[in-house]
């Protein structure tokens, strides 16, 4: 009887290949598990309305949002704050307006107090109300700004829609900020862009250092946030 020759190198190679495949499968399963645990909130928009109001000597625009806030993680999580934002760019790193003075109610109109606990993958039907002060603020211009859409085929002459949109952002128990699509955002980066104009006076007087220091802060904050967001996407 003829037995095949024993080749230790071939056996070792096969074992290593099997180990590599097993390790790769294990890595994929681990990353998949981490992604399912990734902390994340999203908002299923159902409707909104806004009305002008006067309280005391101040003018406000009162917004009401209806929708389902969902915990997209396989782990429990809590919301500590729901705010509003008008994004200034597509990357959603800058804002035209931002505030956190919301009143949160459940589907029956009962006011809820934060933190609001969510079980894994739980969604809650919520009503979010917030008042935007118009008196002495730039929000008046944001509210009144219109975008002409009469060039769209079939549209009436002079037809327009609001140029800007107030949207919701959510802060979880660990201070992570999410937009209405569930993507991670940086409040610190938004705040730095917001305060950048404070350095313009020094720049106009011939002193560029406050402006340069501020831009360096923005650069490194943006860099660290990109790194943080990369690991967050992997559930790490």
Secondary structure, DSSP 4 states (H G I P E B T S, - for coil): -PPPPP-HHHHHHHHHHHHHHHHHHHHHHHHHHHHHH---EEEEEEEEEEEEEEETTEEEEEEEEEEEEEE-SSS-EEEEEEEEEEESSTTS--EEEEE--EEEEETTS-EE-SSEEE-TT-EEEEEEEEEEE-TTSTHHHHHH-EEE-TTSTTPPTT-EEESS--EEEEEETTS-EEETTS-EE-HHHHHHHHHGGGGHHHHHTT--HHHHHHHHHHHHHHHHHHHHHHHHHTT-
